[in-house]
Amino acid sequence: MSDFVTTIVGPGDWPTVGEFFEPKGLVENCWCTYFRMTAKERSSCGTAARKDRLRELVEGGERVGVLGTVGGVPAGWIGVGPRLGFPRLARSRAAKLLKGDDPERIWSVVCLYLTRDHRHQGLTKVLIDRAAQWARDEKAEFIEAYPEDDRDPAAVFERGSFRGRVTTFESCGFTVVEPRLQSRALVRKDLR
């Protein structure tokens, strides 16, 4: 789709990012904070506090993800950044570091979402490729994700999954490092 534009979120993008996450919006109150907070922090704040947290990050200049728009209207999102910016990953079994990993050199994709009317058009790949290029530009050695492992045709996933699918990441040059949990995998792309 030629009118799908991807933008690394910057301070001036809050209105569009806010529109994407608003109630009755595309992902309804997630505010891309789940991995950006510890479990204790997240459990102690409601929707309004999560919105304020994301707004402060965006308006403060922290580049929190890549937003995809069609005609200026938000249509897709990939939450991505340096792994150390996602404290919840430290305790995640799906995102467990491998022996010898340097977390300062790894970027993580923590969520991926497209609006219903923009799915099945290859736009997820556009978001993933843009995130990988951004990580490379920032001198990351690897970018990784923790998607649903859809290589088994009998696999069943929750409908609202925000993790992406292994085969989609593979089509973007990621490789499966190892299966994780019952239906997930650690996938990485070497950016060196």
C-alpha positions as CSV (number, residue, x, y, z in Angstrom):
1,M,0.0,0.0,0.0
2,S,1.8,3.1,-1.2
3,D,0.0,5.6,1.1
4,F,1.2,3.8,4.3
5,V,3.7,6.1,5.9
6,T,5.9,5.0,8.8
7,T,7.4,7.5,11.2
8,I,9.7,7.1,14.2
9,V,7.7,8.8,16.9
10,G,9.0,12.2,18.0
11,P,7.8,14.9,20.3
12,G,5.4,16.5,17.8
13,D,3.6,13.2,17.2
14,W,1.7,13.0,20.4
15,P,-1.7,13.9,18.9
16,T,-1.6,11.1,16.4
17,V,-0.1,8.6,18.9
18,G,-2.8,9.6,21.4
19,E,-5.5,9.1,18.8
20,F,-4.2,5.6,18.2
21,F,-4.4,4.5,21.8
22,E,-7.6,6.5,23.0
23,P,-10.7,4.7,24.2
24,K,-12.7,3.5,21.3
25,G,-9.5,4.0,19.4
26,L,-7.5,1.3,17.8
27,V,-6.0,-0.5,20.8
28,E,-8.1,0.9,23.6
29,N,-6.1,2.1,26.5
30,C,-2.9,0.0,26.3
31,W,-0.7,3.1,26.0
32,C,2.3,0.9,25.2
33,T,3.3,0.9,28.8
34,Y,3.1,-2.8,29.8
35,F,6.8,-3.5,29.2
36,R,8.0,0.0,30.0
37,M,7.0,-0.4,33.7
38,T,7.7,-3.0,36.3
39,A,4.7,-5.1,37.4
40,K,4.4,-3.1,40.6
41,E,4.4,0.2,38.7
42,R,1.8,-0.9,36.2
43,S,-0.5,-2.4,38.8
44,S,-0.5,0.8,40.8
45,C,-1.6,3.1,37.9
46,G,-4.8,3.2,35.9
47,T,-5.5,4.1,32.3
48,A,-5.1,7.9,32.8
49,A,-1.7,7.5,34.5
50,R,-0.6,5.1,31.7
51,K,-1.7,7.7,29.1
52,D,0.2,10.4,31.0
53,R,3.3,8.2,31.1
54,L,3.3,7.7,27.4
55,R,2.6,11.3,26.7
56,E,5.5,12.4,28.9
57,L,7.8,10.0,27.1
58,V,6.8,11.1,23.6
59,E,6.7,14.9,24.4
60,G,10.0,14.5,26.3
61,G,11.7,13.3,23.1
62,E,11.9,9.6,23.9
63,R,11.4,7.7,20.7
64,V,9.1,4.9,21.8
65,G,8.1,3.3,18.5
66,V,7.1,3.5,14.9
67,L,3.7,4.7,13.9
68,G,2.1,3.8,10.6
69,T,-0.5,6.2,9.1
70,V,-2.7,6.2,6.0
71,G,-3.7,9.6,4.9
72,G,-2.6,11.0,8.3
73,V,-4.8,8.6,10.2
74,P,-3.1,6.1,12.5
75,A,-3.2,2.6,11.2
76,G,-0.3,0.6,12.7
77,W,2.1,0.6,15.6
78,I,5.3,-1.2,16.6
79,G,6.6,-0.6,20.1
80,V,10.4,-0.9,19.8
81,G,13.5,0.4,21.4
82,P,16.6,-0.5,23.4
83,R,15.9,-3.6,25.5
84,L,17.0,-1.9,28.7
85,G,14.1,0.6,28.2
86,F,11.7,-2.3,28.9
87,P,12.2,-3.3,32.5
88,R,9.5,-6.0,32.4
89,L,11.5,-8.0,29.9
90,A,14.1,-8.7,32.7
91,R,11.6,-11.2,34.3
92,S,10.0,-12.5,31.1
93,R,10.5,-16.1,30.3
94,A,9.7,-15.5,26.7
95,A,12.4,-12.7,26.5
96,K,15.1,-14.4,28.7
97,L,18.6,-13.4,27.7
98,L,20.9,-16.0,26.3
99,K,24.2,-16.8,27.9
100,G,26.7,-14.1,26.8
101,D,24.1,-11.6,25.7
102,D,24.8,-7.9,26.3
103,P,21.4,-6.3,26.8
104,E,22.9,-2.9,25.9
105,R,23.4,-4.1,22.4
106,I,19.9,-5.5,21.8
107,W,16.7,-3.8,20.7
108,S,13.3,-5.3,21.4
109,V,10.0,-5.4,19.6
110,V,7.4,-5.5,22.4
111,C,4.2,-5.0,20.5
112,L,2.9,-4.9,17.0
113,Y,-0.6,-3.8,15.9
114,L,-2.4,-3.0,12.7
115,T,-6.0,-1.8,12.4
116,R,-8.4,-4.4,11.1
117,D,-8.9,-2.8,7.7
118,H,-5.1,-2.6,7.1
119,R,-4.3,-6.2,7.9
120,H,-3.2,-8.9,5.3
121,Q,-1.6,-6.3,3.0
122,G,2.0,-6.7,4.0
123,L,2.1,-3.7,6.3
124,T,3.3,-5.6,9.3
125,K,6.5,-6.3,7.4
126,V,6.8,-2.6,6.6
127,L,6.6,-1.8,10.3
128,I,9.1,-4.5,11.3
129,D,11.6,-3.5,8.5
130,R,11.4,0.2,9.6
131,A,12.0,-0.8,13.2
132,A,15.0,-2.9,12.2
133,Q,16.5,-0.1,10.1
134,W,16.0,2.3,13.0
135,A,17.8,-0.1,15.4
136,R,20.6,-0.5,12.9
137,D,20.9,3.3,12.6
138,E,21.2,3.5,16.4
139,K,24.1,0.9,16.3
140,A,22.2,-2.0,17.9
141,E,23.8,-5.4,17.2
142,F,20.5,-7.3,17.3
143,I,16.8,-6.7,17.2
144,E,14.7,-9.3,18.7
145,A,11.0,-10.2,19.3
146,Y,8.9,-12.8,21.1
147,P,6.2,-13.7,18.7
148,E,3.6,-16.4,18.5
149,D,5.1,-19.5,16.9
150,D,2.8,-20.1,13.9
151,R,5.0,-22.6,12.1
152,D,2.7,-25.4,13.3
153,P,-0.5,-25.2,11.2
154,A,-2.5,-26.5,14.2
155,A,-1.3,-23.7,16.5
156,V,-4.1,-21.5,18.0
157,F,-3.6,-18.0,19.3
158,E,-5.6,-15.4,21.0
159,R,-7.3,-13.1,18.6
160,G,-6.0,-9.8,20.1
161,S,-2.3,-10.9,20.3
162,F,0.1,-8.0,20.0
163,R,3.2,-10.1,19.5
164,G,3.2,-10.8,15.8
165,R,3.9,-14.2,14.2
166,V,7.2,-16.1,13.7
167,T,6.7,-16.5,10.0
168,T,6.2,-12.8,9.5
169,F,9.4,-12.0,11.4
170,E,11.2,-14.7,9.4
171,S,10.1,-13.0,6.1
172,C,11.8,-9.9,7.4
173,G,15.2,-11.6,7.9
174,F,14.8,-12.7,11.6
175,T,15.8,-16.2,12.6
176,V,14.3,-18.4,15.3
177,V,16.9,-18.6,18.1
178,E,14.8,-21.0,20.2
179,P,11.2,-21.9,21.0
180,R,9.9,-20.3,24.2
181,L,7.0,-21.2,26.4
182,Q,4.3,-23.4,24.7
183,S,3.6,-21.3,21.6
184,R,6.2,-18.6,21.4
185,A,9.7,-18.1,20.1
186,L,12.7,-15.8,20.5
187,V,13.5,-14.4,17.1
188,R,16.5,-12.2,16.2
189,K,18.0,-10.3,13.4
190,D,21.7,-9.6,13.3
191,L,22.3,-5.9,12.4
192,R,26.1,-6.0,12.4
